[in-house]
Amino acid sequence: MELSEVDKRFLLKIARSAIKSTLEGKVPEKPKVDSKALSERSGVFVTLKINGDLRGCIGYIEPVFPLVEATQEVAIKAAFEDPRFPPLTFSEFDAVEIEISVLSPLEELDDFEKIEIGKHGLVIDAGFRRGLLLPQVAVEYGWDREEFLRHTALKAGLPPESWRRKDVKLYTFTVQKFSEADFGNT
């Protein structure tokens, strides 16, 4: 699924509106969409940043909900339920920049040499533990493939070298990433 500029702007608007409604103690309105792409089920992550620093990031790996609904839900979770941060406050709301990453379907990885830093995100699945890192994370930290794999394992709560085990599955995916800064409204 390829999102149009209109679709991207709409998703960013839905995410910001959902966070604002929740801050105001209101239930966000269910978005009405005409776009076929926004009605398709897709994995999606919403990342919140303030002055370039992470302030929250939560999403769905699997395509369980229509994209517009999933985006609205994970925007609220990123703002108020990311366990790494306290809930977003009114005083932070205007400073927060919203970034959305729409995931492609997962593809099982048979050779870690196929990972392209900056293009592929990673999922590690050890059955009882699962972790995901978006493609942009490896770029932001300057990681090579093996560092990216180790950090994905750590994100899943696994030992850093567990990605080498035969019983652990690895998956790659790509994203369509866009943010409010892309459209000049931060």
C-alpha positions as CSV (number, residue, x, y, z in Angstrom):
1,M,0.0,0.0,0.0
2,E,1.4,3.4,-1.0
3,L,0.0,6.3,1.0
4,S,-0.7,9.6,-0.8
5,E,0.4,13.0,0.7
6,V,-3.3,13.5,1.6
7,D,-3.4,10.2,3.5
8,K,-0.2,11.0,5.4
9,R,-1.5,14.5,6.4
10,F,-4.8,12.9,7.5
11,L,-3.1,10.3,9.7
12,L,-0.9,12.9,11.4
13,K,-4.1,15.0,12.0
14,I,-5.9,12.0,13.4
15,A,-2.9,11.2,15.7
16,R,-2.7,14.8,17.1
17,S,-6.4,15.1,17.5
18,A,-6.6,11.8,19.4
19,I,-3.9,12.9,21.8
20,K,-5.5,16.3,22.3
21,S,-9.0,14.8,23.0
22,T,-7.5,12.4,25.5
23,L,-5.7,15.2,27.3
24,E,-9.0,17.0,27.5
25,G,-10.7,13.9,29.0
26,K,-12.8,13.3,25.9
27,V,-13.1,10.1,23.8
28,P,-11.6,10.8,20.3
29,E,-14.2,10.7,17.5
30,K,-14.0,7.6,15.3
31,P,-12.4,8.9,12.0
32,K,-14.4,8.7,8.8
33,V,-12.3,7.9,5.8
34,D,-12.8,7.6,2.1
35,S,-9.3,6.4,1.3
36,K,-8.9,2.8,0.5
37,A,-5.3,2.8,1.8
38,L,-6.4,4.1,5.2
39,S,-9.1,1.4,5.5
40,E,-6.6,-1.4,4.9
41,R,-5.2,-3.3,7.8
42,S,-1.6,-2.5,8.6
43,G,1.0,-2.5,11.3
44,V,1.8,1.0,12.4
45,F,4.0,2.8,15.0
46,V,3.6,6.3,16.3
47,T,6.7,8.0,17.7
48,L,6.6,11.2,19.7
49,K,9.6,13.5,20.0
50,I,10.2,16.7,21.8
51,N,13.2,18.7,20.6
52,G,14.4,15.6,18.8
53,D,14.3,13.4,21.9
54,L,12.1,10.4,22.2
55,R,9.0,11.0,24.2
56,G,7.0,7.9,23.4
57,C,6.7,5.1,20.8
58,I,4.1,2.4,20.6
59,G,2.6,0.5,17.7
60,Y,1.2,-2.7,16.2
61,I,3.5,-5.1,14.4
62,E,0.7,-7.1,12.9
63,P,-2.1,-5.7,10.6
64,V,-4.9,-6.3,13.1
65,F,-6.9,-3.0,12.5
66,P,-7.6,-0.6,9.7
67,L,-4.6,1.8,9.4
68,V,-6.6,4.9,10.5
69,E,-8.0,3.2,13.6
70,A,-4.7,1.6,14.5
71,T,-2.9,5.0,14.1
72,Q,-5.5,6.7,16.4
73,E,-5.1,4.0,19.0
74,V,-1.3,3.8,19.1
75,A,-1.0,7.6,19.1
76,I,-2.9,7.6,22.4
77,K,-0.8,4.8,23.7
78,A,2.5,6.4,22.7
79,A,1.4,9.6,24.6
80,F,0.0,8.1,27.7
81,E,1.0,4.4,28.1
82,D,4.7,4.0,27.0
83,P,6.1,2.6,30.2
84,R,9.4,4.4,29.7
85,F,7.8,7.8,30.1
86,P,5.2,9.6,32.3
87,P,2.0,10.4,30.5
88,L,2.2,13.4,28.1
89,T,1.1,16.7,29.7
90,F,-0.8,19.7,28.3
91,S,2.4,21.8,28.7
92,E,4.3,19.3,26.4
93,F,1.5,19.0,23.8
94,D,2.4,21.9,21.5
95,A,6.1,20.9,21.6
96,V,5.6,17.3,20.6
97,E,6.4,16.2,17.0
98,I,4.5,13.2,15.7
99,E,6.1,10.7,13.4
100,I,4.3,7.7,11.9
101,S,5.8,4.5,10.5
102,V,3.5,2.3,8.5
103,L,4.9,-1.2,8.3
104,S,5.0,-3.5,5.3
105,P,4.2,-7.2,6.0
106,L,6.9,-9.1,7.9
107,E,9.3,-11.3,5.9
108,E,11.2,-14.1,7.5
109,L,14.9,-13.5,7.3
110,D,17.1,-16.5,6.3
111,D,20.4,-14.6,6.1
112,F,21.3,-11.6,8.3
113,E,23.6,-10.3,5.6
114,K,20.5,-9.3,3.7
115,I,19.6,-6.7,6.3
116,E,20.0,-3.2,4.8
117,I,20.6,-0.5,7.5
118,G,18.1,2.3,7.0
119,K,15.8,0.2,4.9
120,H,14.8,-2.7,7.1
121,G,13.3,-2.8,10.5
122,L,13.8,-6.0,12.6
123,V,11.6,-8.3,14.6
124,I,13.0,-11.0,16.8
125,D,10.6,-13.8,17.9
126,A,11.7,-16.3,20.5
127,G,8.2,-17.5,21.0
128,F,7.8,-16.2,24.6
129,R,9.5,-12.9,23.8
130,R,9.3,-10.6,20.8
131,G,11.0,-7.3,20.1
132,L,10.9,-4.8,17.3
133,L,13.1,-1.9,16.2
134,L,12.2,0.5,13.4
135,P,14.6,1.0,10.5
136,Q,15.4,4.5,11.5
137,V,16.7,3.4,14.9
138,A,19.8,1.8,13.5
139,V,20.6,4.9,11.5
140,E,20.1,7.3,14.4
141,Y,22.6,5.3,16.5
142,G,25.0,4.4,13.7
143,W,24.7,0.7,14.2
144,D,25.9,-2.0,11.8
145,R,23.9,-5.2,11.2
146,E,25.1,-7.1,14.2
147,E,24.6,-4.2,16.6
148,F,21.1,-3.8,15.2
149,L,20.4,-7.5,15.8
150,R,21.9,-7.4,19.3
151,H,19.8,-4.3,20.2
152,T,16.6,-5.9,18.8
153,A,17.3,-9.0,21.0
154,L,17.7,-6.7,24.0
155,K,14.5,-4.9,23.2
156,A,12.8,-8.3,23.4
157,G,14.3,-8.9,26.8
158,L,16.7,-11.5,25.4
159,P,20.5,-11.9,25.7
160,P,22.2,-9.8,23.0
161,E,23.5,-12.8,21.0
162,S,20.2,-14.8,21.1
163,W,19.5,-13.8,17.5
164,R,22.0,-16.4,16.5
165,R,20.0,-19.3,18.0
166,K,18.3,-21.7,15.6
167,D,15.0,-21.6,17.6
168,V,14.8,-17.8,17.3
169,K,13.0,-16.3,14.2
170,L,14.0,-13.1,12.6
171,Y,11.9,-10.9,10.4
172,T,12.4,-7.8,8.4
173,F,10.0,-5.1,7.2
174,T,10.1,-1.7,5.6
175,V,8.2,1.4,6.6
176,Q,6.7,4.5,5.1
177,K,7.9,7.0,7.6
178,F,6.6,10.6,7.7
179,S,6.2,13.3,10.4
180,E,4.7,16.6,11.0
181,A,8.1,18.2,10.2
182,D,7.8,16.8,6.6
183,F,4.8,19.1,6.2
184,G,6.1,22.1,8.1
185,N,3.8,21.8,11.1
186,T,5.8,21.0,14.2
